[in-house]
């Protein structure tokens, strides 16, 4: 029998798969006769009495996330731990209490095991000042933490491969997160459906989990809303709470299908199997999971799954055998997967449900506990007069030194990102998804320097500009609503917008070229992400852009594209908007005086020092979902007219602000450039 000390930043009553799995795992270890203590922070709605749980002070509901952030200082906790005398330490997070776990492992000269529960870089949006740099730092810090541990547990083979690719040298063992087959099994679906008001003969799509941004629920919401519009007799059942709950309700309300959405909140362990059994198919779109515990739970109840491909998911879902695995983040593909399950008949044939149950049996809690106990015993057996005892003081010093080094590195990242960007090598940046790969962090040194120079030039000029804005609250309103937003503008007007719209976090799209890399660098300086679309991916540009906007919830694109023709609204932008049922917001900038590049296809405009700059944001337009090819052209003309109107209004407003001085002459500057001294527009510029 062993004394097992666990450290975790999330634990009950926090809602989440990691918290629930740690609790179940601890209970199973206790059943085997082991002593278990769990060190966790305080959460809201704490139970009055807990057995074998050591709570530490924490900031609760950090940044509105529902997570608790442990505070330094564990005097009372240290006294409780000292009386426990652990044989092994199991850390479930690489940060905060994870660092405390390292120190205690060195202090007690015992092995430490770390379970890599999730993709931590997908959670940085909860941290103020989130950026690409922050996500890279989180990945690097997690990798360093793995290498400080005696063993690492990966919930799936996909995660194990990812860890090796990132440079983890510590032994990695694949041990899936277990479920209790006695609890998760088929229940009476009719009774539960009756309690929530779902007809017994309806086809029900279900989802269980925390309703948060990192779960890719924007995509799931849009996919399900489109599906219900096309299938008027079907229903959606969602169990869970989170920051995206209001957004999901608004989308279903907008499409007039709210009556067929059933959001039932948090369910207890006794009610959850009944909820699973009431579903005909389980929809899963998260790509931040290392396994996806809910997948195994749904399958244990005989419910097939339709899931997007991602780390851990492919270890559970076998396409066409027990469920459907969708390889592309495409709403049409996902809907086809749901229809495929529906076409097999209510609850699917016995073969499909039986295969799902058989798959779930491989993820039993008993098998997982056997594996983890074997790992514990092997590490403890190696202890003896090993390195853990012989140089414990040195090891403790090294651990703490590395922790301090990591903290210092985090400070450097936040204080001097410019130096980091200019001199860091891109080869050490791990990328595990297509979207991350396309993020513009592979820029050459020339592009970085040019982008830095341009951004610095814009910032200096911005100080002297006489700025006016109209309608910018429209953008902020839709962003607060959590709706996917696409900001459209003409290519020749983009330069001042970097500065004028600074602070509105989102992504910008550019071609993969030297000029695109320079634009990407300027974007980063003003707080945007930039997606560089390479030539070989042009056919999938709409798919890539949709994926990025679902992730960042806001995007900006030159309506006439990177190469023109000038002021022709590209069909791709319309198709993208229709794909997601997106809100399109036109914007334009009027400048006086300005430089005009007459020989460029876009008649590029750049303000001069002390210029009058007027930003005009037009009315939002929601593009209908699923436009036909012939309708795309019609909507392209509508959006072009809307953008032209905004551009004209911006010029008129500027002329009005200049008190009628629009009749000034044009003064040539260079062979291909001219300064326009008046507020003229359209024909005068041509």
C-alpha positions as CSV (number, residue, x, y, z in Angstrom):
1,X,0.0,0.0,0.0
2,X,1.2,3.5,-0.8
3,X,0.8,7.1,0.4
4,X,0.0,9.0,-2.8
5,X,0.0,12.9,-2.8
6,X,-1.7,14.6,-5.7
7,X,-1.5,18.3,-6.8
8,X,-4.1,19.8,-9.1
9,X,-5.3,23.3,-10.0
10,X,-8.8,22.0,-10.8
11,X,-10.9,19.8,-8.5
12,X,-14.5,19.4,-7.5
13,X,-16.7,21.3,-7.3
14,X,-15.2,22.8,-10.5
15,X,-17.0,21.7,-13.6
16,X,-14.7,19.9,-16.0
17,X,-13.4,16.6,-17.2
18,X,-10.0,16.9,-15.5
19,X,-11.5,17.6,-12.1
20,X,-14.0,14.7,-12.4
21,X,-11.4,12.3,-13.6
22,X,-8.9,13.1,-10.8
23,X,-11.7,12.6,-8.2
24,X,-12.8,9.2,-9.7
25,X,-9.1,8.2,-9.9
26,X,-8.5,9.1,-6.3
27,X,-11.5,7.2,-5.1
28,X,-10.5,4.1,-7.1
29,X,-7.0,4.2,-5.6
30,X,-8.5,4.4,-2.1
31,X,-10.6,1.3,-2.8
32,X,-7.4,-0.6,-3.5
33,X,-6.2,0.2,0.1
34,X,-3.9,3.2,-0.8
35,X,-3.9,6.5,1.2
36,X,-4.5,9.5,-1.1
37,X,-4.3,13.2,-0.4
38,X,-5.3,15.8,-3.0
39,X,-3.9,19.3,-2.8
40,X,-6.2,21.7,-4.6
41,X,-7.3,25.4,-4.5
42,X,-10.5,26.7,-3.0
43,X,-13.5,27.0,-5.4
44,X,-16.9,28.6,-5.0
45,X,-19.7,26.4,-3.6
46,X,-17.3,24.3,-1.6
47,X,-18.6,21.4,0.4
48,X,-18.6,22.0,4.1
49,X,-16.5,18.9,4.8
50,X,-14.1,17.0,2.6
51,X,-12.1,13.9,3.4
52,X,-8.5,13.7,2.3
53,X,-8.5,17.0,0.5
54,X,-6.0,19.8,1.4
55,X,-7.2,23.2,0.2
56,X,-4.9,26.2,-0.5
57,X,-5.9,29.8,-0.7
58,X,-6.8,31.0,-4.2
59,X,-8.3,33.7,-6.4
60,X,-11.6,32.3,-7.3
61,X,-13.3,32.8,-10.7
62,X,-10.1,34.2,-12.2
63,X,-10.9,36.6,-15.1
64,X,-14.5,35.2,-15.2
65,X,-13.3,31.7,-16.2
66,X,-14.5,29.6,-13.3
67,X,-10.9,28.6,-12.6
68,X,-9.2,29.3,-9.3
69,X,-5.6,30.5,-9.1
70,X,-3.6,29.3,-6.0
71,X,-1.9,31.9,-4.0
72,X,1.6,31.6,-2.6
73,X,2.0,30.5,1.0
74,X,1.0,27.0,2.1
75,X,1.9,27.0,5.8
76,X,-1.2,25.1,7.0
77,X,-1.1,22.9,3.9
78,X,2.6,22.1,4.5
79,X,1.8,21.0,8.0
80,X,-0.8,18.6,6.7
81,X,1.5,17.3,4.0
82,X,4.3,16.7,6.5
83,X,2.1,14.5,8.6
84,X,1.2,12.4,5.5
85,X,4.8,11.3,4.4
86,X,4.1,10.5,0.7
87,X,5.7,7.6,-1.1
88,X,5.0,9.2,-4.5
89,X,3.7,12.6,-5.9
90,X,1.4,12.8,-8.8
91,X,1.1,16.3,-10.5
92,X,-1.9,17.0,-12.8
93,X,-0.8,20.5,-14.0
94,X,2.5,22.0,-15.0
95,X,1.9,25.4,-13.5
96,X,1.1,26.9,-10.1
97,X,0.6,23.9,-7.8
98,X,2.5,21.9,-10.3
99,X,5.6,23.8,-9.4
100,X,4.8,23.1,-5.7
101,X,4.6,19.4,-6.5
102,X,8.2,19.6,-7.9
103,X,9.5,21.2,-4.7
104,X,7.8,18.6,-2.5
105,X,9.2,15.8,-4.6
106,X,12.7,17.1,-4.1
107,X,12.1,17.8,-0.4
108,X,10.8,14.3,0.4
109,X,13.1,12.6,-2.1
110,X,10.3,10.7,-3.8
111,X,9.4,10.2,-7.5
112,X,7.1,12.6,-9.3
113,X,4.6,11.6,-12.0
114,X,2.9,14.2,-14.3
115,X,-0.3,13.6,-16.3
116,X,-0.6,15.7,-19.4
117,X,-4.4,16.2,-19.3
118,X,-4.9,18.8,-21.9
119,X,-3.4,21.2,-24.5
120,X,-2.6,24.0,-22.2
121,X,-1.8,26.5,-25.0
122,X,-5.5,26.5,-25.9
123,X,-6.4,28.1,-22.5
124,X,-4.2,31.2,-22.7
125,X,-7.2,33.4,-23.6
126,X,-8.1,33.4,-19.9
127,X,-4.9,35.2,-19.2
128,X,-4.8,39.0,-19.7
129,X,-2.4,39.9,-22.6
130,X,-3.0,36.6,-24.5
131,X,-0.9,36.4,-27.6
132,X,1.0,34.0,-29.9
133,X,4.1,34.6,-27.7
134,X,2.2,33.5,-24.6
135,X,1.0,30.3,-26.3
136,X,4.6,29.5,-27.4
137,X,5.8,30.2,-23.9
138,X,3.2,27.8,-22.4
139,X,4.2,25.0,-24.7
140,X,7.9,25.5,-23.9
141,X,7.2,25.6,-20.2
142,X,5.1,22.5,-20.3
143,X,7.8,20.6,-22.2
144,X,10.4,21.7,-19.6
145,X,8.1,20.6,-16.8
146,X,7.8,17.1,-18.3
147,X,11.5,16.8,-18.4
148,X,11.8,17.6,-14.7
149,X,9.5,14.7,-13.8
150,X,10.4,11.1,-13.4
151,X,7.6,9.9,-15.6
152,X,4.9,11.4,-17.8
153,X,1.4,9.9,-18.4
154,X,-0.2,10.6,-21.8
155,X,-3.9,9.8,-22.1
156,X,-3.6,8.8,-25.7
157,X,-0.9,7.7,-28.2
158,X,-1.5,10.9,-30.2
159,X,-0.5,13.0,-27.1
160,X,2.5,10.7,-26.5
161,X,3.7,11.3,-30.1
162,X,3.2,15.1,-29.7
163,X,5.2,15.1,-26.5
164,X,8.1,13.3,-28.1
165,X,8.0,15.7,-31.1
166,X,8.1,18.7,-28.7
167,X,11.3,17.3,-27.1
168,X,10.1,15.5,-23.9
169,X,12.9,13.2,-22.8
170,X,11.3,11.7,-19.7
171,X,9.7,8.3,-20.1
172,X,6.1,8.7,-21.5
173,X,3.5,6.0,-20.7
174,X,0.1,5.9,-22.4
175,X,-2.6,5.4,-19.8
176,X,-6.2,6.5,-20.8
177,X,-8.4,8.3,-18.4
178,X,-10.7,5.6,-17.0
179,X,-14.5,5.5,-16.7
180,X,-16.7,3.3,-14.4
181,X,-18.7,0.9,-16.7
182,X,-21.0,0.2,-13.7
183,X,-22.1,3.8,-13.8
184,X,-22.0,4.6,-17.5
185,X,-24.2,2.1,-19.2
186,X,-27.5,2.2,-21.1
187,X,-30.4,3.6,-19.1
188,X,-34.1,4.2,-19.9
189,X,-34.0,7.0,-22.5
190,X,-37.8,7.6,-22.5
191,X,-38.0,8.7,-18.9
192,X,-35.3,11.3,-19.3
193,X,-36.7,12.6,-22.5
194,X,-40.0,13.1,-20.8
195,X,-38.5,15.2,-18.0
196,X,-36.9,17.7,-20.5
197,X,-39.7,17.8,-23.0
198,X,-38.3,15.8,-25.9
199,X,-40.6,13.6,-28.0
200,X,-39.8,9.9,-27.7
201,X,-39.6,9.5,-31.5
202,X,-37.4,12.5,-32.2
203,X,-33.8,12.1,-33.3
204,X,-31.6,13.8,-30.6
205,X,-28.1,15.2,-31.0
206,X,-26.4,15.6,-27.7
207,X,-23.3,17.2,-26.1
208,X,-21.9,17.2,-22.6
209,X,-19.1,19.4,-21.3
210,X,-18.0,22.8,-20.1
211,X,-19.4,25.5,-22.5
212,X,-16.1,27.4,-23.1
213,X,-14.3,28.9,-26.0
214,X,-11.4,26.4,-26.0
215,X,-14.0,23.6,-26.7
216,X,-14.6,25.0,-30.3
217,X,-18.3,25.4,-29.4
218,X,-18.8,28.3,-31.8
219,X,-18.3,25.8,-34.6
220,X,-20.6,23.2,-32.9
221,X,-23.3,25.9,-32.4
222,X,-23.3,26.9,-36.0
223,X,-23.3,23.3,-37.3
224,X,-26.2,22.3,-35.1
225,X,-28.2,25.4,-35.9
226,X,-27.8,24.7,-39.6
227,X,-28.7,21.1,-39.1
228,X,-31.9,21.9,-37.2
229,X,-33.0,24.3,-39.9
230,X,-32.7,21.5,-42.4
231,X,-34.3,18.8,-40.1
232,X,-37.4,20.4,-38.5
233,X,-38.3,17.3,-36.4
234,X,-34.9,16.8,-34.7
235,X,-33.7,18.1,-31.3
236,X,-30.5,19.1,-29.5
237,X,-29.7,18.2,-25.9
238,X,-26.8,20.0,-24.1
239,X,-25.6,19.4,-20.6
240,X,-23.1,21.8,-19.1
241,X,-22.5,25.5,-18.2
242,X,-19.9,28.1,-19.2
243,X,-19.2,31.5,-20.7
244,X,-20.6,30.4,-24.2
245,X,-24.0,29.5,-22.9
246,X,-25.6,32.8,-23.8
247,X,-23.9,32.8,-27.2
248,X,-25.4,29.4,-28.0
249,X,-28.9,30.5,-27.0
250,X,-28.6,33.7,-29.1
251,X,-27.6,31.8,-32.3
252,X,-30.5,29.3,-31.9
253,X,-32.9,32.1,-31.2
254,X,-31.7,34.1,-34.3
255,X,-32.5,31.0,-36.5
256,X,-35.9,30.5,-34.9
257,X,-35.1,27.0,-33.5
258,X,-34.9,27.8,-29.8
259,X,-37.8,25.4,-29.0
260,X,-35.8,22.4,-30.1
261,X,-32.7,23.4,-28.0
262,X,-32.7,21.8,-24.5
263,X,-29.9,23.2,-22.2
264,X,-30.2,21.3,-18.9
265,X,-27.1,22.7,-17.0
266,X,-24.9,20.6,-14.7
267,X,-25.9,17.0,-14.1
268,X,-24.9,14.7,-11.2
269,X,-23.1,11.5,-11.8
270,X,-26.4,9.6,-11.3
271,X,-28.3,11.7,-13.9
272,X,-25.5,11.8,-16.6
273,X,-25.8,8.2,-17.9
274,X,-29.5,8.8,-18.4
275,X,-28.8,12.0,-20.3
276,X,-26.4,10.1,-22.6
277,X,-28.9,7.3,-23.1
278,X,-31.5,9.9,-24.2
279,X,-29.2,10.9,-27.2
280,X,-29.1,9.2,-30.6
281,X,-25.7,10.7,-31.4
282,X,-23.1,12.6,-29.5
283,X,-21.6,15.6,-31.2
284,X,-18.0,16.6,-30.3
285,X,-16.0,19.4,-31.9
286,X,-13.3,20.2,-29.3
287,X,-9.7,20.0,-30.6
288,X,-8.0,20.8,-27.3
289,X,-8.6,17.4,-25.7
290,X,-5.9,14.8,-25.0
291,X,-8.5,12.1,-24.9
292,X,-12.0,13.4,-24.5
293,X,-13.5,11.6,-21.5
294,X,-17.0,12.3,-22.6
295,X,-16.5,10.3,-25.8
296,X,-15.8,7.1,-23.8
297,X,-18.8,7.9,-21.5
298,X,-21.2,8.3,-24.4
299,X,-20.0,5.1,-26.1
300,X,-20.3,3.2,-22.8
301,X,-24.0,4.2,-22.9
302,X,-24.3,2.8,-26.5
303,X,-24.3,6.2,-28.2
304,X,-22.3,6.7,-31.4
305,X,-20.2,9.8,-31.8
306,X,-19.6,12.3,-34.6
307,X,-16.4,14.1,-33.8
308,X,-13.8,16.4,-35.4
309,X,-10.4,14.9,-35.7
310,X,-8.0,16.0,-33.0
311,X,-5.3,14.8,-30.5
312,X,-6.8,12.0,-28.5
313,X,-10.0,11.8,-30.4
314,X,-8.7,9.5,-33.1
315,X,-7.6,7.0,-30.4
316,X,-11.3,6.6,-29.4
317,X,-13.3,7.1,-32.6
318,X,-12.9,4.6,-35.4
319,X,-14.6,6.1,-38.5
320,X,-17.4,3.9,-39.9
321,X,-17.0,1.2,-37.2
322,X,-18.1,2.7,-33.9
323,X,-18.7,6.3,-34.9
324,X,-17.8,9.0,-37.5
325,X,-14.5,11.0,-37.5
326,X,-14.7,14.2,-39.5
327,X,-11.2,15.2,-40.8
328,X,-12.0,18.8,-41.8
329,X,-13.4,21.7,-39.8
330,X,-16.3,22.1,-42.2
331,X,-19.9,22.6,-41.3
332,X,-21.2,20.7,-44.3
333,X,-19.0,17.7,-43.6
334,X,-20.0,17.7,-39.9
335,X,-23.7,17.8,-40.9
336,X,-23.2,14.9,-43.3
337,X,-21.7,12.9,-40.4
338,X,-24.8,13.5,-38.3
339,X,-27.1,12.6,-41.2
340,X,-25.1,9.4,-41.8
341,X,-25.8,8.2,-38.2
342,X,-29.5,9.2,-38.6
343,X,-29.8,7.3,-41.9
344,X,-28.8,4.1,-40.1
345,X,-32.1,4.3,-38.1
346,X,-33.0,5.4,-34.7
347,X,-30.2,4.8,-32.2
348,X,-28.4,3.2,-35.2
349,X,-28.2,-0.5,-35.8
350,X,-27.1,-2.7,-32.9
351,X,-23.7,-3.2,-34.6
352,X,-22.8,0.5,-34.4
353,X,-23.9,0.9,-30.7
354,X,-22.3,-2.5,-29.8
355,X,-19.0,-1.4,-31.3
356,X,-19.2,1.9,-29.3
357,X,-19.8,-0.1,-26.1
358,X,-16.9,-2.4,-26.9
359,X,-14.6,0.6,-27.5
360,X,-15.6,2.1,-24.1
361,X,-14.8,-1.1,-22.3
362,X,-11.1,-0.5,-23.1
363,X,-11.2,2.7,-21.0
364,X,-12.4,1.2,-17.7
365,X,-11.2,2.8,-14.5
366,X,-10.0,-0.6,-13.2
367,X,-7.6,-1.1,-16.2
368,X,-6.3,2.5,-15.9
369,X,-5.8,2.1,-12.2
370,X,-3.9,-1.1,-12.7
371,X,-1.6,0.6,-15.1
372,X,-0.9,3.7,-13.0
373,X,-0.2,1.5,-9.9
374,X,2.3,-0.5,-11.9
375,X,4.0,2.7,-12.9
376,X,4.0,3.9,-9.3
377,X,5.6,0.6,-8.1
378,X,8.3,0.7,-10.7
379,X,9.3,4.2,-9.8
380,X,9.3,3.5,-6.1
381,X,11.2,0.3,-6.6
382,X,13.9,2.3,-8.4
383,X,14.3,4.8,-5.6
384,X,16.6,2.9,-3.1
385,X,19.9,4.7,-3.0
386,X,19.2,6.3,-6.4
387,X,19.8,9.7,-7.6
388,X,16.6,10.9,-5.9
389,X,18.1,10.3,-2.5
390,X,21.8,10.8,-3.1
391,X,21.7,14.3,-4.4
392,X,18.3,15.5,-3.2
393,X,19.5,18.9,-2.1
394,X,21.2,19.5,-5.5
395,X,18.1,18.3,-7.3
396,X,15.9,20.5,-5.3
397,X,18.1,23.5,-6.0
398,X,18.1,22.7,-9.7
399,X,14.3,22.3,-9.8
400,X,13.7,25.6,-8.1
401,X,16.4,27.2,-10.2
402,X,14.6,26.1,-13.4
403,X,11.3,27.2,-12.0
404,X,12.7,30.6,-11.3
405,X,14.3,30.6,-14.8
406,X,10.9,29.8,-16.3
407,X,9.2,32.6,-14.4
408,X,12.0,35.1,-15.4
409,X,11.5,33.9,-19.0
410,X,7.8,34.6,-18.8
411,X,8.6,38.2,-17.6
412,X,11.0,38.7,-20.4
413,X,8.3,37.6,-22.9
414,X,5.8,40.0,-21.6
415,X,8.3,43.0,-21.3
416,X,10.4,42.7,-24.4
417,X,8.4,40.9,-27.1
418,X,10.1,42.9,-29.8
419,X,13.6,41.6,-29.0
420,X,12.2,38.1,-28.7
421,X,10.5,38.3,-32.1
422,X,13.6,39.8,-33.8
423,X,16.1,37.3,-32.5
424,X,14.3,34.1,-31.7
425,X,14.7,31.1,-34.0
426,X,11.4,29.8,-35.4
427,X,12.6,26.1,-35.6
428,X,12.0,25.6,-31.9
429,X,8.3,26.7,-32.1
430,X,6.2,23.5,-31.9
431,X,3.1,23.5,-34.1
432,X,0.5,20.8,-33.7
433,X,-2.4,22.1,-35.8
434,X,-2.8,23.5,-39.3
435,X,-4.0,26.8,-37.9
436,X,-0.9,27.2,-35.8
437,X,1.2,26.3,-38.7
438,X,-0.3,29.0,-40.8
439,X,0.2,31.6,-38.1
440,X,2.8,34.0,-39.3
441,X,5.7,33.2,-37.1
442,X,8.1,31.9,-39.7
443,X,8.9,35.4,-41.1
444,X,12.5,36.0,-42.1
445,X,14.7,38.5,-40.4
446,X,14.3,41.0,-43.3
447,X,10.5,40.9,-43.0
448,X,10.6,41.3,-39.2
449,X,12.8,44.3,-39.5
450,X,10.7,45.9,-42.2
451,X,7.5,45.2,-40.3
452,X,9.0,46.6,-37.1
453,X,10.1,49.8,-39.0
454,X,6.7,50.2,-40.7
455,X,4.8,49.8,-37.4
456,X,7.1,52.2,-35.7
457,X,6.6,54.7,-38.5
458,X,2.8,54.4,-38.1
459,X,2.9,54.8,-34.4
460,X,5.0,58.0,-34.7
461,X,2.7,59.4,-37.3
462,X,-0.4,58.4,-35.3
463,X,0.6,60.9,-32.6
464,X,0.3,63.8,-35.1
465,X,-2.9,62.6,-36.8
466,X,-6.1,64.5,-36.2
467,X,-8.4,61.5,-35.8
468,X,-12.2,61.1,-36.0
469,X,-14.2,57.9,-35.7
470,X,-17.8,57.1,-36.5
471,X,-19.6,53.8,-35.9
472,X,-16.7,51.9,-34.2
473,X,-19.2,51.0,-31.4
474,X,-20.8,48.6,-34.0
475,X,-17.7,46.4,-34.0
476,X,-17.4,46.4,-30.2
477,X,-21.1,45.6,-29.8
478,X,-20.9,42.4,-32.0
479,X,-17.7,41.3,-30.4
480,X,-19.3,41.6,-27.0
481,X,-22.2,39.4,-28.3
482,X,-19.6,36.7,-29.1
483,X,-20.7,36.6,-32.7
484,X,-18.2,35.8,-35.5
485,X,-17.5,39.1,-37.3
486,X,-15.8,39.8,-40.6
487,X,-14.5,43.4,-41.1
488,X,-14.2,44.2,-44.8
489,X,-12.3,47.1,-46.4
490,X,-10.7,48.0,-49.8
491,X,-7.1,46.9,-50.1
492,X,-5.8,50.4,-50.8
493,X,-7.2,51.7,-47.5
494,X,-5.7,49.2,-45.0
495,X,-2.6,51.0,-43.7
496,X,-4.2,53.5,-41.2
497,X,-6.6,50.8,-39.9
498,X,-3.7,49.0,-38.1
499,X,-3.4,52.0,-35.8
500,X,-7.1,53.1,-35.7
501,X,-8.5,49.6,-34.7
502,X,-5.7,48.7,-32.3
503,X,-7.0,46.8,-29.3
504,X,-9.7,44.9,-31.3
505,X,-8.3,41.4,-31.1
506,X,-8.8,39.3,-34.2
507,X,-7.0,37.8,-37.2
508,X,-6.0,39.2,-40.5
509,X,-5.4,37.2,-43.7
510,X,-2.6,37.7,-46.1
511,X,-0.8,35.8,-48.9
512,X,2.3,33.8,-48.1
513,X,4.9,36.0,-49.6
514,X,7.6,38.5,-48.5
515,X,5.0,41.3,-48.6
516,X,2.6,39.1,-46.6
517,X,5.3,38.4,-44.0
518,X,5.9,42.2,-43.6
519,X,2.1,42.7,-43.1
520,X,2.1,39.9,-40.6
521,X,4.8,41.5,-38.6
522,X,2.9,44.8,-38.6
523,X,-0.2,43.0,-37.4
524,X,1.6,41.5,-34.5
525,X,2.9,44.9,-33.4
526,X,-0.7,46.1,-33.2
527,X,-2.0,43.1,-31.4
528,X,-3.5,41.1,-34.2
529,X,-2.8,37.6,-35.4
530,X,-2.1,37.1,-39.1
531,X,-2.8,33.9,-41.1
532,X,-0.5,33.5,-44.1
533,X,-2.2,31.3,-46.7
534,X,0.4,29.6,-48.9
535,X,-0.1,29.0,-52.6
536,X,-0.7,25.3,-52.3
537,X,-3.6,26.0,-49.9
538,X,-5.4,28.6,-52.0
539,X,-8.1,26.0,-53.0
540,X,-8.9,25.6,-49.2
541,X,-8.6,29.3,-48.4
542,X,-12.2,29.6,-47.4
543,X,-12.0,26.6,-45.1
544,X,-8.8,27.9,-43.4
545,X,-10.3,31.4,-42.9
546,X,-13.5,29.9,-41.4
547,X,-11.4,27.9,-39.0
548,X,-9.4,30.9,-38.0
549,X,-12.5,33.2,-37.5
550,X,-14.2,30.5,-35.4
551,X,-11.1,30.4,-33.2
552,X,-10.5,34.2,-32.9
553,X,-14.2,35.2,-33.3
554,X,-13.2,38.2,-35.4
555,X,-11.4,38.6,-38.7
556,X,-10.5,41.3,-41.2
557,X,-10.0,40.9,-45.0
558,X,-9.4,43.1,-48.0
559,X,-12.6,42.6,-49.9
560,X,-10.8,42.9,-53.3
561,X,-8.1,40.4,-52.2
562,X,-4.3,40.7,-52.3
563,X,-4.1,41.1,-56.1
564,X,-7.4,42.7,-57.3
565,X,-9.1,43.7,-59.5
566,X,-9.5,46.9,-57.6
567,X,-12.8,47.4,-55.7
568,X,-14.3,44.1,-56.9
569,X,-15.8,42.2,-53.9
570,X,-14.3,38.7,-54.0
571,X,-16.7,35.8,-54.1
572,X,-14.5,34.0,-51.5
573,X,-15.3,36.6,-48.9
574,X,-19.0,36.2,-49.6
575,X,-18.7,32.4,-49.5
576,X,-16.8,32.6,-46.2
577,X,-19.5,34.8,-44.7
578,X,-22.2,32.4,-45.9
579,X,-20.3,29.4,-44.6
580,X,-20.6,30.7,-41.0
581,X,-23.7,32.9,-41.2
582,X,-21.3,35.7,-40.4
583,X,-21.9,39.3,-39.7
584,X,-20.0,41.5,-42.3
585,X,-19.1,45.0,-41.2
586,X,-17.8,47.4,-43.9
587,X,-15.1,50.0,-42.9
588,X,-13.2,52.7,-44.7
589,X,-10.7,55.5,-44.0
590,X,-10.6,59.0,-45.6
591,X,-7.3,60.9,-45.3
592,X,-6.1,64.4,-46.1
593,X,-3.4,65.0,-47.1
594,X,-2.1,61.7,-48.4
595,X,0.2,59.8,-50.6
596,X,-1.3,57.8,-53.5
597,X,0.6,55.1,-55.3
598,X,-0.8,55.7,-58.7
599,X,0.8,52.7,-60.4
600,X,-0.2,50.1,-57.9
601,X,-3.3,48.2,-58.8
602,X,-5.1,49.2,-55.5
603,X,-4.1,53.0,-55.7
604,X,-2.6,52.6,-52.2
605,X,-3.2,55.5,-49.9
606,X,-1.0,56.5,-47.0
607,X,-1.4,59.4,-44.6
608,X,1.2,62.1,-44.0
609,X,2.2,63.6,-40.6
610,X,-0.6,65.9,-39.2
611,X,-3.1,64.4,-41.7
612,X,-6.8,64.5,-41.0
613,X,-7.9,60.8,-40.7
614,X,-11.6,59.9,-40.6
615,X,-12.6,56.2,-39.8
616,X,-16.1,55.2,-40.9
617,X,-17.7,51.9,-39.9
618,X,-20.9,51.0,-41.7
619,X,-23.9,49.0,-40.7
620,X,-23.5,45.3,-40.1
621,X,-25.0,42.8,-42.6
622,X,-25.7,39.2,-41.8
623,X,-25.1,37.0,-44.8
624,X,-27.6,34.1,-45.1
625,X,-26.2,30.5,-44.6
626,X,-25.8,28.2,-47.5
627,X,-26.0,30.5,-50.5
628,X,-26.2,29.0,-53.9
629,X,-23.4,29.8,-56.5
630,X,-25.8,32.2,-58.3
631,X,-26.7,33.9,-55.1
632,X,-23.0,34.5,-54.2
633,X,-22.7,37.0,-57.1
634,X,-25.8,38.9,-56.0
635,X,-24.6,39.2,-52.4
636,X,-21.1,40.2,-53.7
637,X,-22.7,43.2,-55.4
638,X,-24.7,44.0,-52.3
639,X,-21.7,44.0,-50.1
640,X,-19.7,45.9,-52.6
641,X,-22.3,48.6,-52.7
642,X,-22.4,48.7,-48.9
643,X,-18.6,49.1,-48.8
644,X,-18.6,51.8,-51.5
645,X,-21.3,53.7,-49.7
646,X,-19.2,53.6,-46.5
647,X,-16.2,54.8,-48.4
648,X,-18.1,57.7,-50.0
649,X,-19.6,58.7,-46.6
650,X,-16.1,58.7,-45.1
651,X,-14.9,61.1,-47.8
652,X,-17.9,63.3,-47.4
653,X,-17.5,63.5,-43.7
654,X,-13.9,64.4,-44.0
655,X,-14.7,67.1,-46.5
656,X,-17.3,68.5,-44.1
657,X,-14.7,68.4,-41.3
658,X,-12.3,70.4,-43.5
659,X,-15.0,73.0,-44.0
660,X,-15.3,72.8,-47.7
661,X,-11.6,72.8,-48.7
662,X,-12.0,69.9,-51.1
663,X,-11.1,72.0,-54.1
664,X,-7.3,72.0,-53.6
665,X,-4.9,70.9,-56.4
666,X,-3.0,67.6,-56.6
667,X,0.7,68.0,-56.3
668,X,2.9,65.2,-57.8
669,X,5.6,63.8,-55.6
670,X,7.3,61.0,-57.5
671,X,6.8,59.3,-60.8
672,X,4.4,56.7,-59.3
673,X,3.1,58.7,-56.3
674,X,1.1,61.8,-55.7
675,X,0.0,63.8,-52.7
676,X,-3.7,64.6,-52.8
677,X,-4.2,67.9,-50.9
678,X,-8.0,67.8,-51.0
679,X,-10.5,65.4,-49.8
680,X,-11.4,64.3,-53.4
681,X,-12.4,60.7,-54.1
682,X,-13.3,58.4,-56.9
683,X,-12.8,60.0,-60.3
684,X,-10.2,62.5,-59.1
685,X,-7.9,59.8,-57.8
686,X,-8.3,57.9,-61.0
